[in-house]
Amino acid sequence: MKTGKLHRNFLIFEFLERENLKMLVSLKVAATLDGKIATGSGISKWITSSNSRELVHRLRHEHQAILIGSETLLKDNPSLNTRGIHQGSSPIKVIMDGRGRMPRQAKCLREDESKIIWVVGRKAPDADWELPSNLIRLTSPGVRPEISWVLSQLENFDIHSILVEGGAQVHASFLKSKLVDKIYLFLAPRILGKEGLSWCGELGIENLMDTLNFKITSIEQLIPDLLIELQPIERLND
């Protein structure tokens, strides 16, 4: 059925026109009350509840592409599917993998036949396995793919909305680039403490005057979790 895809695209373009944007970049975070996404040993399943995970699948469906970094790929091995949603097409999967470490056994490669864009750095070795027909490998001009370059390449594939699911370094890169339009912050009523892994990497901020500031636009209770939606204040003031 095409209805779901057409409705999704209509909502996307309505937002882009209203906000005067070329692409909608949303960050999805699932964390504890103290901002942790995993234990110190990397265990993250499951921080949030089934209600939150169900809504994440709907968010994926509402975006044209899902993006993760290599650390999330290798540690969590996510399928990046839209489980339980059968209307419309599956979103494109974008893997930012500067060193080209994605294994042939990655779940995202064999879960379905949706398009996969594998972004690697210029020094990444060639894959030692045959690329499936639904996978496109893009090589960035730099050793590490720059966020602005990645987004410009995605526009060539007619992608105008993307859900960034992490990990911490990828979230930090998007935030530092000031290319984030929305944050979907799923908070579980748990605390992991100092040993846990934070959802955002280093931003290089040493002064409170330099913090990245957001406005809460919505709060929804997903018992037992909370979903907080935010937009950057700079964007709202443009």
PAZAPA-4460 file (N, C-alpha, C; in steps of 0.05 Angstrom, whole numbers, plus 32768, in hexadecimal, padded with zeros to 4 digits):
% residues 238
    n_x    n_y    n_z   ca_x   ca_y   ca_z    c_x    c_y    c_z   seq   type   mol
   8011   7FE8   8000   8000   8000   8000   8011   8019   8000     1      M     A
   8009   802D   7FF1   8018   8046   7FF0   800E   805C   8002     2      K     A
   7FF6   8058   800D   7FE9   806D   801C   7FFA   8076   8033     3      T     A
   8005   8064   8042   8016   806B   8059   802D   807D   8051     4      G     A
   803B   8075   803C   8052   8084   8033   804A   80A0   802A     5      K     A
   8034   80A3   801B   802B   80BD   8012   8023   80CF   802A     6      L     A
   8015   80C4   803D   800E   80D3   8055   8026   80DC   8064     7      H     A
   803A   80CA   8067   8052   80D0   8076   8061   80E6   8067     8      R     A
   8063   80E5   804D   8072   80F9   803E   8063   8114   8040     9      N     A
   8049   8114   8040   8039   812D   8042   8040   813B   805C    10      F     A
   8040   812C   8072   8046   8138   808C   8062   8142   808E    11      L     A
   8075   8134   8081   8091   813C   8081   8093   8157   8072    12      I     A
   8088   8158   805A   808B   8171   804B   807C   8188   8057    13      F     A
   8066   8183   8065   8058   8198   8073   806A   81A4   8088    14      E     A
   8078   8193   8097   808B   819C   80AC   80A2   81AB   80A0    15      F     A
   80AD   81A1   808A   80C4   81AE   807D   80BD   81CA   8073    16      L     A
   80A5   81CC   8068   809C   81E6   805D   8098   81F9   8074    17      E     A
   808B   81F0   808A   8085   8201   80A0   809F   820B   80AE    18      R     A
   80B3   81F9   80B0   80CC   8200   80BE   80E1   820B   80AB    19      E     A
   80DB   820C   8091   80EE   8215   807C   8107   8204   807D    20      N     A
   8104   81EA   807C   811A   81D7   807D   811B   81C6   8063    21      L     A
   8133   81BC   805D   8135   81A9   8047   8132   818C   8051    22      K     A
   813A   8187   806A   8139   816D   8075   8132   816E   8093    23      M     A
   8120   815C   809B   8119   8159   80B7   812C   8145   80C4    24      L     A
   813C   814E   80D8   814E   813C   80E7   8144   8139   8103    25      V     A
   813B   8121   810A   8131   811B   8125   8144   8109   8133    26      S     A
   814A   810E   814D   815A   80FC   815E   8147   80ED   816F    27      L     A
   814B   80D2   8170   813C   80C1   8183   814F   80B7   8199    28      K     A
   8146   80BC   81B2   8156   80B3   81C9   8144   80A3   81DC    29      V     A
   814E   808C   81E4   8140   807D   81F9   8153   807A   8211    30      A     A
   814D   8087   8227   8160   808A   823D   8153   8087   8258    31      A     A
   8164   8084   826C   815B   8085   8288   8158   80A2   8291    32      T     A
   814E   80A6   82A9   814A   80C1   82B4   8164   80D0   82B5    33      L     A
   817B   80C2   82B8   8195   80D0   82B9   81A3   80CF   829E    34      D     A
   8194   80CB   8289   819F   80CE   826E   81B0   80B8   8264    35      G     A
   81AC   80A0   826E   81BD   8089   8266   81AE   8077   8253    36      K     A
   81BC   806D   823F   81B0   805C   822B   81B8   803F   822D    37      I     A
   81CB   8039   823F   81D4   801E   8243   81E4   801C   825D    38      A     A
   81E8   8004   8266   81FA   8000   827D   8217   8004   8275    39      T     A
   8228   8005   8288   8245   8008   8281   824F   7FF2   826F    40      G     A
   8243   7FDB   8271   824C   7FC4   8260   823E   7FC4   8245    41      S     A
   822C   7FD8   8240   8220   7FDA   8226   8204   7FCE   8223    42      G     A
   81F9   7FC3   8239   81DE   7FB7   8237   81C9   7FCD   8236    43      I     A
   81B8   7FCC   8221   81A4   7FE1   821D   8188   7FD6   821A    44      S     A
   8184   7FBC   8218   816A   7FB0   8213   815E   7FA6   822E    45      K     A
   8147   7FB1   8236   813B   7FC9   822A   813A   7FDE   823F    46      W     A
   8144   7FF6   8238   8143   800D   824B   8126   8016   824E    47      I     A
   8118   8019   8238   80FC   8023   8238   80E9   800D   8235    48      T     A
   80CF   8013   8238   80BA   7FFF   8238   80B0   7FF8   821B    49      S     A
   809F   7FE4   821A   8094   7FDB   8200   8083   7FF2   81F4    50      S     A
   8076   8002   8205   8067   8019   81FA   8079   802C   81EB    51      N     A
   8090   8032   81F6   80A3   8044   81E9   80AD   8037   81CF    52      S     A
   80B4   801E   81D0   80BF   8011   81B9   80AB   8010   81A2    53      R     A
   8092   800C   81A9   807D   800C   8195   807B   8027   8187    54      E     A
   807E   803C   8196   807D   8057   818B   8096   805D   817A    55      L     A
   80AD   8052   8182   80C5   8055   8172   80C1   8049   8156    56      V     A
   80B4   8032   8154   80AF   8026   813A   809D   8038   8129    57      H     A
   808A   8046   8136   8079   8058   8127   808A   8071   811E    58      R     A
   809B   807A   812F   80AD   8091   8127   80BE   8089   8110    59      L     A
   80C9   8071   8110   80D8   8068   80F9   80C8   8069   80E0    60      R     A
   80AF   805F   80E2   809E   805E   80CB   8098   807A   80C0    61      H     A
   8097   808E   80D2   8090   80A9   80CA   80A8   80B8   80BE    62      E     A
   80BF   80AD   80BF   80D7   80B9   80B2   80DF   80A9   809A    63      H     A
   80EC   80B6   8087   80F4   80A8   806F   810D   8098   8073    64      Q     A
   811D   809E   8087   8136   8090   808C   813C   808E   80A9    65      A     A
   814A   8079   80B1   8154   8075   80CC   8173   8075   80CB    66      I     A
   8180   8083   80DD   819D   8084   80DD   81A9   807B   80F8    67      L     A
   81BD   806A   80F6   81CC   8062   810E   81EA   8063   8107    68      I     A
   81FB   8063   811C   8218   8062   8119   8222   8046   811C    69      G     A
   823C   8042   8118   8248   8028   8119   8247   801C   8135    70      S     A
   824A   802C   8149   824A   8022   8165   822F   8015   816C    71      E     A
   821A   8022   8164   81FF   8017   8169   81FC   7FFE   8158    72      T     A
   8205   7FFE   8140   8203   7FE7   812E   8211   7FCF   813A    73      L     A
   822A   7FD3   8144   823A   7FBC   814D   8231   7FB3   8169    74      L     A
   8229   7FC6   817A   8221   7FBE   8196   8205   7FB3   8198    75      K     A
   81F2   7FC0   818A   81D6   7FB8   818C   81CC   7FA7   8176    76      D     A
   81D9   7FA8   815E   81D1   7F99   8147   81B3   7F9C   8142    77      N     A
   81A9   7FB4   813F   818C   7FB8   813C   8182   7FB1   8120    78      P     A
   8168   7FA9   811F   815C   7FA2   8105   8154   7FBC   80F7    79      S     A
   814D   7FD1   8106   8144   7FEA   80FA   812B   7FE7   80EA    80      L     A
   8119   7FD6   80F3   8100   7FD1   80E5   80E9   7FE2   80F1    81      N     A
   80D2   7FDF   80E5   80B9   7FEC   80EF   80A6   7FD7   80F7    82      T     A
   80AD   7FC7   810A   809E   7FB0   8113   8081   7FB7   8119    83      R     A
   806E   7FA8   810E   8052   7FAC   8113   8045   7FC1   8102    84      G     A
   8054   7FCE   80F1   8048   7FE3   80DF   804C   7FD9   80C2    85      I     A
   8036   7FD3   80B5   8037   7FC6   809B   802F   7FDA   8084    86      H     A
   8026   7FF1   808C   801C   8004   8078   8034   8014   806D    87      Q     A
   8035   8017   8052   804A   8028   8046   8065   8019   8045    88      G     A
   8079   8027   803B   8093   801B   8037   80A4   801E   8050    89      S     A
   80B9   800D   8053   80CB   800E   8069   80DF   8025   8065    90      S     A
   80E7   8032   807B   80FB   8048   8078   8116   803E   806F    91      P     A
   8125   804F   8062   8141   8048   805A   8152   8047   8072    92      I     A
   8165   8034   8073   8177   8032   808A   8192   803E   8082    93      K     A
   819B   8050   8093   81B5   805E   808D   81C8   8056   80A4    94      V     A
   81DF   804B   809C   81F3   8043   80AF   820C   8054   80AC    95      I     A
   8213   8064   80C0   822B   8074   80C0   8242   8064   80CC    96      M     A
   8254   805B   80BB   8268   8048   80C3   8283   804F   80B7    97      D     A
   8290   8063   80C3   82A8   806E   80B8   82BD   805A   80B1    98      G     A
   82C0   8045   80C1   82D5   8031   80BD   82CC   8019   80AE    99      R     A
   82B2   8019   80A5   82A8   8004   8095   82A8   7FE9   80A3   100      G     A
   829E   7FE8   80BB   829F   7FD0   80CB   8285   7FBF   80CC   101      R     A
   8271   7FC7   80BD   8258   7FB9   80BD   825C   7F9C   80B4   102      M     A
   8254   7F88   80C5   8257   7F6C   80BD   8240   7F63   80AB   103      P     A
   8246   7F4F   809C   8231   7F43   808A   821A   7F39   809A   104      R     A
   821E   7F31   80B3   8209   7F25   80C3   81F7   7F3A   80D1   105      Q     A
   81FB   7F54   80CB   81EB   7F69   80D8   81CE   7F64   80D3   106      A     A
   81BD   7F67   80E8   81A1   7F62   80E6   8194   7F75   80D2   107      K     A
   819D   7F8E   80D1   8191   7FA1   80BF   8193   7F9A   80A2   108      C     A
   81A7   7F88   809B   81AA   7F80   8080   8197   7F6A   8077   109      L     A
   818D   7F5B   808A   817D   7F44   8083   8160   7F45   808E   110      R     A
   8159   7F5B   809B   813F   7F5D   80A6   8129   7F60   8091   111      E     A
   812E   7F71   807D   811B   7F75   8068   812B   7F7F   804F   112      D     A
   811C   7F87   803B   8129   7F8F   8022   812A   7FAD   801E   113      E     A
   8126   7FBC   8033   8127   7FD9   8031   8143   7FE3   802A   114      S     A
   8145   7FFA   801E   815F   8004   8015   8170   800B   802D   115      K     A
   818A   8005   802A   819E   800A   803E   81B4   801C   8032   116      I     A
   81BB   8031   8040   81D1   8043   8037   81E7   8040   804C   117      I     A
   81FD   8036   8043   8214   8031   8055   8229   8047   8050   118      W     A
   822C   8059   8063   823E   806F   8060   8259   8069   806E   119      V     A
   826F   8069   805E   8289   8062   8069   829C   8079   8063   120      V     A
   82B3   8079   8072   82C8   808D   806D   82D9   8085   8056   121      G     A
   82E9   8097   804C   82F9   8092   8034   830F   807D   8039   122      R     A
   8317   8078   8052   832B   8064   8057   831F   8049   805F   123      K     A
   8305   8047   805E   82F9   802D   8066   8300   8018   8051   124      A     A
   8306   7FFF   805A   830C   7FEA   8047   82F4   7FE1   8038   125      P     A
   82F8   7FD4   8021   82E2   7FC9   8013   82D6   7FB2   8023   126      D     A
   82BC   7FAD   8020   82AF   7F98   802F   82B9   7F7D   8024   127      A     A
   82BD   7F6A   8036   82C6   7F4F   802D   82AE   7F3D   8029   128      D     A
   8297   7F48   8025   827F   7F39   801F   826F   7F48   8009   129      W     A
   825F   7F39   7FFA   8250   7F44   7FE4   8239   7F56   7FEE   130      E     A
   8238   7F6E   7FE4   8223   7F80   7FEC   8209   7F78   7FE0   131      L     A
   81F3   7F77   7FF0   81D9   7F71   7FE5   81CF   7F87   7FD3   132      P     A
   81BD   7F80   7FC2   81B3   7F93   7FAD   81A5   7FAB   7FB9   133      S     A
   819B   7FA9   7FD1   818D   7FC0   7FDD   819F   7FD2   7FEE   134      N     A
   81BA   7FCD   7FED   81CD   7FDD   7FFC   81DD   7FEF   7FEA   135      L     A
   81DF   8008   7FF1   81EF   801C   7FE3   8206   8025   7FF6   136      I     A
   821E   8023   7FED   8235   802C   7FFD   823F   8047   7FF4   137      R     A
   823F   805A   8006   8249   8075   8000   8263   807A   800F   138      L     A
   8277   8084   8001   8291   808A   800D   8294   80A8   8010   139      T     A
   8298   80B1   8028   829B   80CD   802D   82B7   80D7   8025   140      S     A
   82BA   80F1   801F   82D4   80FB   8019   82E7   80FC   8030   141      P     A
   82DC   80FB   8049   82ED   80FC   8061   82EF   80E0   806E   142      G     A
   8302   80DE   8080   8305   80C5   808F   82EC   80BF   809F   143      V     A
   82E0   80D4   80AB   82C7   80D2   80B9   82B2   80E1   80A9   144      R     A
   829B   80D4   80A3   8286   80E2   8094   827C   80FA   80A4   145      P     A
   827C   8112   8097   8271   812A   80A4   8253   812A   80A2   146      E     A
   8245   8133   80B7   8228   8132   80B8   821C   8142   80A0   147      I     A
   8226   815A   809B   821B   816A   8085   821E   815C   806A   148      S     A
   8234   814E   8066   8239   813F   804D   8225   8128   804B   149      W     A
   8221   811A   8061   820F   8103   8061   81F2   810C   805A   150      V     A
   81E9   8122   8066   81CE   812C   8061   81CB   8135   8044   151      L     A
   81E0   8141   8039   81DF   8149   801D   81DD   8131   800B   152      S     A
   81EA   811C   8012   81E8   8103   8001   81CD   80F7   8004   153      Q     A
   81C1   80F7   801B   81A7   80EC   801F   8191   80FB   800F   154      L     A
   8195   8115   800C   8183   8125   7FFC   8182   811B   7FDF   155      E     A
   8199   8110   7FD5   819A   8106   7FBA   8188   80ED   7FB7   156      N     A
   8182   80E0   7FCD   8170   80C9   7FCC   8153   80D1   7FD3   157      F     A
   814D   80EB   7FD1   8133   80F6   7FD7   812A   80F0   7FF3   158      D     A
   813D   80F0   8006   8137   80ED   8022   8135   8108   802F   159      I     A
   811E   810D   803C   8119   8128   8048   8113   8126   8066   160      H     A
   8114   810E   8071   8110   810B   808E   8120   80F3   8097   161      S     A
   812D   80F6   80AE   813E   80E1   80B8   813C   80E0   80D7   162      I     A
   813B   80C7   80E1   813A   80C3   80FE   8155   80B8   8106   163      L     A
   8163   80C7   8116   817E   80C0   811F   817C   80B2   813A   164      V     A
   8184   8098   813A   8181   8088   8152   819A   8083   8162   165      E     A
   81B0   8090   815B   81C8   808E   816C   81DE   807F   815E   166      G     A
   81F3   807A   816D   81F6   807D   8189   81FF   8099   8192   167      G     A
   820D   8099   81A9   8214   80B3   81B6   8225   80C5   81A4   168      A     A
   8238   80BA   8196   824A   80CA   8185   823B   80D6   816D   169      Q     A
   8229   80C6   8162   8218   80CF   814C   8206   80E5   8155   170      V     A
   81F9   80E2   816C   81E8   80F7   8177   81F8   8110   817B   171      H     A
   820F   810E   8187   8220   8125   818C   8228   8133   8172   172      A     A
   822E   8124   815D   8236   812F   8143   8220   813F   8137   173      S     A
   8207   8135   8138   81F0   8144   812D   81EB   815D   813E   174      F     A
   81ED   815B   8158   81E8   8172   8169   81FD   8188   8165   175      L     A
   8216   8180   8163   822B   8193   815E   8228   81A1   8144   176      K     A
   821E   8192   8130   8219   819E   8115   8201   81B0   8115   177      S     A
   81F1   81B0   812A   81D9   81C0   812C   81C6   81BB   8115   178      K     A
   81C3   81A1   8110   81B2   8198   80FA   819A   8188   8104   179      L     A
   8195   8189   811F   817F   817A   812B   8166   818C   812C   180      V     A
   814F   8182   8123   8136   8191   8123   8124   8188   8139   181      D     A
   8126   816E   8141   8114   8164   8156   8124   814F   8166   182      K     A
   811C   814D   8180   8126   8137   8190   810E   8129   819C   183      I     A
   810D   810E   8199   80F9   80FE   81A7   8108   80EF   81BD   184      Y     A
   8103   80F8   81D6   8112   80EE   81ED   80FF   80DC   81FE   185      L     A
   8104   80C2   81FC   80F5   80AE   820B   8104   80AA   8226   186      F     A
   80F6   80B0   823C   8103   80AE   8256   80F6   8097   8267   187      L     A
   8106   8085   8270   80FC   806F   8281   8101   8077   829E   188      A     A
   80EF   8070   82B0   80F2   8077   82CD   8107   8065   82DA   189      P     A
   811F   8066   82D1   8135   8057   82DC   814E   8069   82DE   190      R     A
   8160   8060   82EF   817A   806F   82F2   8190   805A   82F0   191      I     A
   81A4   805F   82DF   81BB   804D   82DC   81D4   8057   82EA   192      L     A
   81D6   8071   82EE   81ED   807C   82FC   8205   8082   82E9   193      G     A
   821A   8089   82F6   8233   8092   82E7   823D   807C   82D4   194      K     A
   8239   8063   82DB   8245   804D   82CB   8237   804A   82B0   195      E     A
   821E   8055   82AE   820F   8052   8295   821B   8062   827E   196      G     A
   8213   805B   8266   821C   806A   824E   8208   807F   8247   197      L     A
   8212   8098   8243   8200   80AE   823D   81F7   80AE   8220   198      S     A
   81E0   80BB   821A   81D5   80BB   81FF   81E3   80CF   81ED   199      W     A
   81F3   80E1   81F7   8201   80F4   81E6   821E   80F5   81ED   200      C     A
   822F   80F5   81D8   824C   80F7   81DB   8255   8113   81E1   201      G     A
   826F   8117   81E0   827A   8132   81E6   8272   8147   81D3   202      E     A
   826A   815E   81DE   8263   8175   81CE   8277   818C   81D0   203      L     A
   828A   8189   81E2   829F   819D   81E6   8295   81B6   81F3   204      G     A
   827F   81B4   8203   8274   81CB   8210   827F   81CE   822C   205      I     A
   828B   81E6   8232   8296   81EB   824D   8288   8201   825B   206      E     A
   8277   8210   824D   826A   8228   8259   824C   8224   8256   207      N     A
   823D   822A   826B   8220   8228   826A   8214   8239   8255   208      L     A
   8221   824F   824D   8217   8261   8238   8218   8253   821D   209      M     A
   8227   823D   821B   822A   8230   8201   8219   8217   81FE   210      D     A
   8208   8211   8212   81F8   81F9   8211   81E5   81FA   81F9   211      T     A
   81DD   81E3   81EF   81C9   81E1   81DA   81AE   81E1   81E8   212      L     A
   819D   81F4   81E1   8184   81F8   81EF   816C   81EF   81DF   213      N     A
   8159   81E2   81EC   8142   81D7   81DE   8128   81E0   81ED   214      F     A
   8112   81E0   81DE   80F8   81E5   81EA   80E8   81CB   81E9   215      K     A
   80DC   81C5   8200   80CA   81AD   8201   80B0   81B4   81F3   216      I     A
   80AA   81A5   81DE   8091   81AB   81CF   807B   8197   81D5   217      T     A
   8082   8181   81E2   806D   816D   81E9   8078   815A   81FE   218      S     A
   8066   8152   8210   806C   813D   8224   8055   8129   8223   219      I     A
   805C   810F   8220   8048   80FA   821E   8050   80E4   8231   220      E     A
   803C   80DA   8241   8041   80C4   8253   803C   80AA   8245   221      Q     A
   8050   8099   8244   804E   807F   8237   804F   8068   824B   222      L     A
   8045   806C   8262   8047   805B   827A   8057   8041   8275   223      I     A
   806E   803F   8283   8077   8051   8298   808A   8067   828F   224      P     A
   808F   8069   8275   80A2   807C   826A   8096   8097   8265   225      D     A
   80A7   80AA   825E   809F   80C4   8253   80AB   80C8   8238   226      L     A
   809C   80D4   8226   80A7   80DD   820C   80A7   80FC   820D   227      L     A
   80BF   8107   820B   80C2   8125   820A   80CB   812C   81EE   228      I     A
   80BC   813E   81E1   80C4   8148   81C6   80CF   8164   81C9   229      E     A
   80E6   8168   81BC   80F4   8182   81BE   80FC   818C   81A3   230      L     A
   80FD   81A7   81A1   8108   81B4   8189   811D   81C8   8192   231      Q     A
   8133   81CC   8182   8147   81E0   818A   813C   81FC   818B   232      P     A
   8143   820B   819F   8139   8226   81A2   8142   8237   818B   233      I     A
   815A   8233   8182   8164   8243   816B   8152   8240   8153   234      E     A
   8149   8227   814E   8137   8222   8137   811D   8230   813B   235      R     A
   8112   822F   8154   80F8   823B   8159   80F9   8259   8157   236      L     A
   8111   8265   815B   8113   8282   815A   811A   828D   813E   237      N     A
   8120   827B   812B   8127   8283   8110   8110   8292   8103   238      D     A
***
